[in-house]
Amino acid sequence: MSHTLTVALLLGSAVLLVAVGAVRLSTRVGLPSLLVYLALGMAIGESGLGIRFDDATLTRTLGTCALVVIIAEGGLTSRWTTLRPVLGISVVLSTVGVAASVAVVGVVSHYLLHVGWQLALIYGAVLSSTDAAAVFSTLRRMPVRRRLAAILEAESGINDAPVVLLVSLLSTGAGHGEPWWQLALLIGYELVAGAALGLAVGFVGAWALRRAALPAAGLYPLAAVGLTVLAFATGTLAHASGFLAVYTAGVVLGNARLPHRYAILGFADGLAWLAQIGLFVLLGLLVSPYRLGTAVLPGLIIGLALVLLARPVSVLVSATPFLVRWREQAFLSWAGLRGAVPIVLATIPLSEGVPGAQTLFDVVFVLVVMYTLVQGTTLPPLARWLRVTDPEQATELLVESAPLERMRADLMRVEVPVGSRLNGVYLDELRLPLGAAVTLVLRDGTGFVPDATTRLRQGDSLLIVTTVEVREAAERRLHAVGRHGRLARWRMEGPRSRRS
């Protein structure tokens, strides 16, 4: 048992490190890293290292858990000010657009692949969902106009919910024979209830985190992610859309004023990467390469129907009422990236024993690989050709420690406690060494940028940026002024006076 565990840990750590290194490669070539992760899974599978894995039910369960984390991270990092103007078109794309896509792909599958209507509609439903992980990882590296990027990100976060419901209903036969309007009401209830529960969990959770005095800063990221998982579980138990509950809870928490907010976002980002890596490797393990050859032709047929007919039609009927220009509609049509979500959805009919589900899984796998390769590499030049880029649009605006490390700088926070001689000192009297500066003062809950005439008060919090070389000298100077006031002599800051 010990030897088996050691080998498993060795293999798992090696796969994780290779996957992390592959992110840089995928970033350079502008390709979603899921292709590398899928290849890793296939390399260690039955045709590579010989690990045999064919448990579709376990893959479905673990895939659902991974999608919860990925969607939660997407919600946490989405800005409400960016989402609000595009919420209407994103909801329409995720509902009306999905219905149009399912209909087109279903008709093509039925008549060209000669499959029954149930399986044909499952093809359409599985492939109608854009992938949050692929969209986020690709668009956040491109200077696409803010509105277009926001539409695609919101759509990928919202459309998972109705698609999962639709695939589940079609695979299990639930609602078979029921009037269409009853199914529409059922789906509508699940979406509305899921959104409401997500909002409730998000607002209550944000209120609780602001008032909680947790003993360690690292507990806040755990609590925030735990709240998004709670939203999913609550929504699912209430027979509502757990995925929509996760996304809405994430948006609320991500836009709330939370303690250690950037630590929460950084933790969620790392957890989402881990979920993506594990999910894609697992899906690569599940596929059998020897069967993929027969799935290439059906994959091409369905893929062409999806890219040239279904997606453009869904964008046309959804975006035209919102007066979206044709250039932007063309970009939205081509940027509907598929990734792990369709492959995970394909495990639902597989685990339910739907006839033809194994072929469907193989076709979806081949299609995702082919069209991710094509769309992922052609999206940047297409955006430039359609003139939907914004050179001044910043990409990936996240505050983290890495930029400070690259600039050999540190960030310090200094409190002015009761009784400190810093109280009453003007900023220029601190005489901080060259390379250190007070960049922000928090006073009575309000932050402001100070100048030389700013006078410190007890209870103030100072944010100081300093180069690595002068950090110790800046700390010694602050200690000296804190003990001896503005007249602290320079001789107190030499190496012998560090006790001060």
N, C-alpha and C positions, 0 to 999 in steps of 0.2 A: 504493500500500500504506500509506504514511504517513497519507494523508488518511482512508482507510477505518478505520485503527486509531484515529485521533483521534476520528472520529465514533462509533465503537463505545465508546470510553472515555467520551465525553460522554454518550451514551445510558445506558450502564451506571451511571455515577455519579449521573445524574439519577434513574433508577429506584430506586437504592439509597437516596438521600436522601429521596425521596418515601415509600418503604416504611418507613424509620426514623421519619419524621414521622407515618405512619399508625398506628404503635403507640400513640401517645398517644390518638388518636381511638378506636381499638378498646378501649383500657383504659377510657375514659370511658363507653362504651355497653355494656361487658361482653360484647363480641363477639370471637371469635377473629380475629386479624388476617389469617388466610389468605384471607378473602374479598376484602380490599383487594388483596392480592398477586396473587390470581387475576385480579382485574379489571385490574390493571396489565399482566399478561401478555396479556390479551385486547385491551387498548387499543393495545399496540404490535404486535399480531399482524396477520394478513391483513385483518381487518375494521377495523383502526385505522390505524396507521402503514404497514401493508402488508408487514410482515416475515412471510415465509412459512416455517413450520417444521412438518414432518410426520414427523420421524425418531423413531419410537416406540422403536427399539432404543437410540438415544443417550439418549433420555429415561429409559428403564429403567435404563441404566448410571449416569447422573448422579443419578437419583433414589435408587438404591441407596446411592451415596456420601453423599448428603445425609442419608438415613435413618440411616446408620452414625453420623454426627456427632450427629444429634438424639437418638438412643437413648443414645449415650455420655454426652451431657450429662445426660440423665435419670437414668442410673445414678450419675454422679458427684455429683449433687445430692440423691440419695435417702439418707436416714438409715437405717442398719441397725436401730437401736432402734425405728424406726417400721415398717419393713418386716417384721421378724421375726414380730410377732403376726398379721399378715394374709397371710403367705406361702402358707399352705395354701389359703385361699379364693381367692387370686389365681391360683394354679396351676390350681385346678379351673375357675375362670372361663375361663382361657386354653386349656383343653383340652376338658373336658366341655361347658362353655358354648359354646365355638366349634363343637363338633360339633352341638349342638342348634340353634344359629343357622343353620348351613349347611343342616341338614335342613329347617328350616321355610321359609327363603327359597328353597331349591331346589325344594320342592314347589309353592310359590306361583308361582314363575317358570315352572315347567314347565306348569302347568295354566292359568294366567291369561295369560301372555305367549306360550304355545304355542311354546316353544323345546325343543330336545333336552335330555336329561338331563345331558350333559356341560356344555353351556353354562349350564344351570340351576344346577348345583352350583358352577360357577365364579362365578356371580352371588352365591350364598350365601357362598362362601369369601372373595371379594374384600370383601364388605360386613361380614364377621364381625369384622374387626379394628378396635378402637378406636385412635384416633390419639394418639400420645404428645405431639406438639407441641400439639394442640388441648387435650388434657386438662391438661397442665402449665400452659399459659398461662392457662387459665380457672380451674382450681381453686386455684392459688396466689394468686389475688386474692380468694378467697372464704373467709369464716370457717367453712368446713364442718368438722364433727367430724373430728378427726385420723384416726380409724380409717377412715371412709368415703373420705377423700381418699387415704389410703395404699393402700386396696384398688384404687381406680381408677387411681392412678399405677402401681402394681405390675402390674396387669393390662395396661395399655397398653404397658408396657415388655416384658412377657413374651409377650403373645399374637401379636406380629408374627412370632415364630419359627415356630410351627406353621402359621400362616396362609400365610406365604410358601411353606413346603414343600407345603402342600395345593394352592395355586394353581398352583405349578410342576408338580406331579404331574398335575393335571387338564388343564393346558394342553398339556403335552408328550405326554400319553398314557402316561407311565412308570407301570409297575405295572398297566396295563390287563389285566384277566383274572386278576390275581393274587388269591389269597384275601385277605379283609379283614384277617385277623389278621397276615399278612405285612406289609401296608401299615402296620398299627398298630405292629408291631415296628420297622419302618424309621423311622417318625416318632419313636417312643420313643427309639431309639438316637441319632438326630440331636439330639434335645433334651437328653438326658442327657450325651452327649459334648460338645455345645456348652457346656453349663453347666460341665462339668468343665474344659474348656480355658480358659474365661473365668476361672474361679477360679484356675487355675494361673498364667495370665499376670498376673492382678491381684496375687496374693501375691508372685510373683517380682519383678514390676515395682515394687511398693511397697518391697520389701526393697532392691532396687538403687537406687531414688531416695533412700532414707534414707541410703545409704552413699556415694552419688556426690557428688563435690565439683565440681559444674559451675561453670564460670567466670562465668556470668551468671545472674541470677535468672529472666530471661525464657526460659531453656532448659527449666526445670522444667515449665511448662505445655505446651510443645511435646512434651516427652518423655511426659507423662501422656496426652495425646491420641493420640500415636503408639502408645502401648501398647494403647489400646482398638482402634485400627485393626489393630494386629498380632493382637489376639484375633480380630477378624472374619476376617482373612485366614487365620489358622491353622485356625480352625473350618471355613471353607469348603473349604480344601485337604484337611482330614481328613474331608470329606463329612459334617460335622456342621452344626449351626445356627450360622452366623456371627453372626446378630442376637442370639441368646441369649448367645453368648460375649461380644459387645460389652457387653451390659447387665450381666452378672455381673462382668466385669472392671471396668466403671465403678463398680459398687457397692463392690467391694473397694477400689479406689483412692480413691474418695470418702470412705470411712470409715477410711482408714489415716492415721497421723500422718506426713504428708509435709511436706518443706520447702516454704515458700511456698504453703501449701494454698489460701488464699483467692485468690491470684493464679491458681492453676490453675482454680479454680471460675469466676472472672471471665472468664478466657480461653475456657473451654469454653462459657460462656453466650453470649459474643459470637459465637463460631464457630457455635453452634447457630442463633442468629438469622440469621446470614448464610446458613447452609444452608437454613433455612426460606424466606427471601426468594427465594433463587435457585431453589429447588425449585418454589415456588408460581407464580412468574413463568413458569418454563419450562413448567409444566403448563397455565397460561393460554394460552401461545403455541401449545401443541400442539392445543388444542381449536379446532374450527371453529364459530363462533357460528351460522352459517346452518343447521347440522344439529341444534342443540339444541332447536328447537321440537318436533320429532317425538319427542324423548326425554322431554318433560315428563310425559305421561300414564303411560308405563311407570315413570318415576321416582317418581311419586306412588303407583302400585300397590305397587312394591317397597318404597318408603319406609314406607308404612303397615304393610305386613307386617313390616318390620324393627322399627319402633318399637313397634307394638301387639301383635305376636305373638312374633317371634324373640328380641328382646332380653329381654322379660319372662320368656319360657320359659327362656332360658339362665341368667338370674339366679335364677329360682325353683329350678331343679334343682341349681344350684351353691351357692347361699347358704343354702337351707333346712337342710341338714345341719349348718351352722355356727351355727344358731339366730339368724340375722339377722332383725330385726323387719321387719314389713311396710312401715313408713315408710321404713326404710333400703333395703329392696329396691326400693321404688318410685323412690327417688332414684337408686339404682344403675342401674335400667332406663333412666331418662331421661337420665342423665349419660354414657351410652356414646357419646361424641362421635366423629364421623367427620371426617376431614380429608384430608391429603395421602396418607396411607398407602393407603386404598382406590383413589385415583386412580392412584398409582404401581403398585399391584398390577394394576390394569386394563391397564397397558401390557404385562404379561407375555403374556397371550393375544393381545394385539394384535401384539406382535413375533414371536410363534410362528405367526401366520397362522391362528388358530382361526376357523372360520366364525361370523359374527355378533359378532366381537370389537369391531368399530368401533362398533356400536350399544351394546354393553355399556359401552364407554368413555364414550360420550356420556351414557348413562343414569346411570352412577355419578357423573359430573361434575355433572349437574343435581341429583341426589339430595344430594350432599355440600353443594352451595351452599344448597339449600332448607332442609335440616334443620340445617345449621350456623346459618343465620339464625334458625330457629325455636327450636332447643334452646339456642343460645348466649345468646339474649336472655331466655328464660324460666327458665333454670336458677337464678339467684339468688332470684327470688320463689318458685319452687317449693320451694327448700331452706328458705326461711322458713315457707312454708305447711305443709310436712311436719315442721317443727320439728327439723331435723337440723343446724342451725347452732349454733355455739358462739361467742358474742360475745367471749369472752376468748381465743379461739384466734387466735394471731398469724398474720399472712400474710406470706410471703416473708421468712424470717429469714436474710438473707445480710449478712455484714459487707462493706462496700465503702466507697470514699472519698466517694461522693456525699453521704451524710448529714453527714460532717465538713465538706464544702464548704458545704452549706446552713446549718450552724451556725457558719460562719467559724471553724473549729477545725483544728488540725494534730495529727498523731500523730508523736511522736519516740521513737526508741530510742537509749538511751545505754548504752555499755559502761563498766565500771569496770576499766581495764587495770591490769596490774602496775606499781607505782610511782606510781599516781595518788594524790593527796591526798584523793580522795573516799573512799578506804578508811578505815573507822572513823568516818565522819561519820554522825551521827544524821539521820533524815529531816527533822526540824524545823529542823535547823541549816543545811539547804540555803537556807532563806529565799527560796524561789522567789516570784516576783511573783504578786499576786492574778490568777487566771485561768489558772494553770498548776498541775498536780498530778501526782504520781507515782501511777499507778493500779495498776501490777503490777510485781513484782520476780521475775525468773527466777534461781534460785540452785541450782546442782548439778542442773540438769535439772528442777527443780520450781518451778512458779509459785505465788505467793501475793500477797494484797493487803496492802500494808504499812500501818503506822500511824506515829504520830509517834515512837514509841520504836524503830522498826526501824533497825538499824545496818548501813550498807552495807559490803560486803566486795569485795575485788578478785575479778574474774570475774563479778560480778553484771551482769545486763542489766536496765535500767530502761525501762518504758514510760510515757511522759509525754504527757498530753493538755494542750494549751495553746490559748488563743484566738490568732487571727492577730495581734492587736494586741500581745500580750506575748511572742510567740515569740522575738524577737531578745533581749529583756531576759532571758528564761529561759535562752537559750543563753549569754549573757555571764556570768550568775551561775554556771552550771555550769562554764564554763571557769575562772572565778575560783576557785571552791572546788577544782576539780581541780588547779590550780597552787599555791594558797596555803593550802588546808585550810579548816577550819571558821572560822578567824579572818579569812578574806578580808574586807577592808574594803569598804564600799559604794562608796567612791570609785573602786575598781577597775572598777566596772561602768558608768561613764559612757561617753559616746560616744568619748572620747579613748582609752579603754583597750581597744578591741576587739581589739587585738593579743594581749591576754591570753586 
